[in-house]
Structure formats: C-alpha cells, structure tokens
Amino acid sequence: MDNLIENNMGLILTIVNRFNPKNQNEKEEYIQAGRIGLWKALTKFSTTGGSKFSPYAWNPIKWEIIKEIRSIQTKYHIEFAGSGKDIEEYQLKYSNNDKNFSKNAYINNDSDFWEILPSSLTTLEETTISLKSEGYNFKEISNKLNLDRSRIKKIFDSAVNKIREHNK
C-alpha cells in the first residue's frame, strides 16, 4: 500500500498546487491531508468497476485537503485578555493622544500587542467582542442576544475589521 501511495504522489502534488499554499509548511500540511485522501481512495477502490484509479482518487484527495483548510481556518481565533491595572496604565499613557480611544483595551497574549477598541464600534459589536473574549461561542452569543448565529458572525467580523484598521 505504501508503494501505491508513493507512486501516486504526483497526483497529490498536482491537487495541492491548485490550492496555492502560501508557504512550505502549509504545502506539507496539504500533502499530508492528500495522502490521507489517497489512502481512503485506495481502501475503497475496486478494479471491477472499470474505471482508472487516478480519476477515482481525485475527489477523496481534494476533499481531505479542503477539510484540512477548514480545520486551519477554525483554529484561527482572536483571544482577548488583560488585567485592569494594565489597561488603566495604558489608558493614562495613550488616551490623550488618540481621539478615537475607547476605554475598553485588551492585550493579545500571543504577541503582547495592545489592541484598543475604537469608538467607531457599535454597541452590538462591543457586546459581541466582549462576550467572545469571555469565551462564549457564536451559538451562545446568538442565544444571549436573540440573533441568528450568521448575523453574530458578521457583526464579529465587522468589529474585528474595525479593530484591525484602527490598530494599523
């Protein structure tokens, strides 16, 4: 079976390259997902059907790569945390210099980069960001605010875009 997987690596690489991986690490992750798809295709393929293996294996490889891409995207999240003392010190230092300053400031622990909520956020956007920072997921937030989950996701995305623009 390993020999069949190695013989069909060209097929995997062809499919991986269609997804335009951004870097070598991402490409390797896609290749591993493609190998899983190829293995699944090998276990289900039957020579009695009269079809060739390459066209049969195309979709399982492609869908495993798509699942990998989706899992990478769901790992992306923004974490907000911070202590009141840190926020107060930062507010004292920078509030006079920034007219769009909001009193809600958060630290991104991954990079120790201060993120300040701009005053251009709506009340609903601030509430959504606040609930998300407390650990609520979109379904729980939608239940609390009595809105559709897709609407909450759009509100959150809009707020994140405003925060990014403000903090450039």
N, C-alpha and C positions, 0 to 999 in steps of 0.2 A: 504494500500500500504506500509506503514511504517513497518508493521508486516512482509510482504513478504521480504522486504529488510533486516530486521534483521535476518530472517530465512535463508537467503542465504549469510550471512557474511562469512561463511566458504568457499564458492566458491570464494569470493573476496580475502580472505586471501591466498588461495591456489595459485591464479594467481599472487597476489602481491609478494609472496615469490619466485616465479620463476624469477622475475626481480632482485632479490638480492639487495634490498635497502641498501644503505651504513649506514644509521643511522635511528633513530626512527622518526625524523622529515620527512625524505624522505619517510619512510614507511607510515606515516599518510597521506602525500600528495597523494601517490599512492592509498591508501584505499579510500580517498575521490573521486578520479577520478574513481575508480572501482565502487563506489556507484552510480555515475552518469551513468556509463555504464549499471549497473544493472537496474537503473530506466528507461533508454531508452529501454532496452530489455523488461521490464515489460509492458511498454506502447505499444509496437509493437507485443508482443507475442499473438498468437492465439491458443487456445486449439483445434481448429478444424483441425489443420494440422497433428495431431497425434504424434508430437514429444514431448520430455520431455523438461522442461524449462531449466535445467542446461546446456545441450549441446548447446541450443539455445543462452543462455546468455553469454557463454564463450567468443565469439568474440567481442561483444559490450564492455564487461568489459575490455578485453585485449587491444582493440584499444583506449579506453579512457585513459588507463594507458600510452600507447605509446604516445598519444597526450600530456599528462602531462609531460612525459620525454622530449619530443621535445621542449615544451614550456620552461622547465627549462634550457635546453641547449641553447636556443636562448637568454635567459636573460643574459647568461654569455658574457661579453664583457670586453675589456680592455680599460680603459679610460686613456688618457694621457693629462696632463695639467701642466703648470708651468710658472712662470714668469722668464723673462730674468735675473733678479738680482739673484734669487735663483740658476739658472743654472750657472751663472758666478762664484758665490761663491763656488759652488760645484766643478766646473772645476778647480779653483785655488787650492782647497784643495786636490783633488784626481788625477788630470791629471798627475802629476809627478810619482805617484805610479803605474799607470796602463798603460801598453804599448798598450793594445787593446782599449784604450779610444777613443770614438767618441765625437765630440763637441756637439752632439745633446743629451741632457739629458732631461728626463721628470719625473714628480712626479706622482705617482699613488695616487690620493686623497683618495681612500678607505682605504689605510693602511699607508699613508705618507711614503711609501718606495720608495727610489730613484731607478729609473730604467735608466740605461745607455745603449745607443745603441752601440753595439760592432762594431768595424771596419770591422768585417767579413761580415756585411750585404752588399748585392749588392745594386747598385743604385736603381734598381726596388723595392727591399724590403724596402729601406729607403723611397722612394716616396710613396709606399703603406701605410706604417706606418704613414707617415706624413699626407697623405690625410685622413686616418681613424681617426687620432687624431683631425683633423679639423671637424669631424662629417659626412664625406661622407660615404655612404653605399657601399657595394661591387658593386652594379649595376652602381652607379655613377662613381666609380673609374674605372670600366671596360670601361665605355664610354669615360672617360678622357684619359685613356692610350691605348684605342683601342685594348683591350684584352678580352678574354672570362671571364665571371664572375667566373667560376670554377677555371680558371688559377689564377685570382687575389686572390681568397680564399686560394689556395695552396701557393702562394707567401707570403701572410699574415701569414699563419700558420707556414711556414718555418722561417719567421722573428721572430715570437713570440717564437718559439723553440730556436732560437739562442740567443734571449734576455734572456730567462729563464736560459739557460746553462751558459751564461756569468755572470748572477747575482746570481748564487747559492752561 
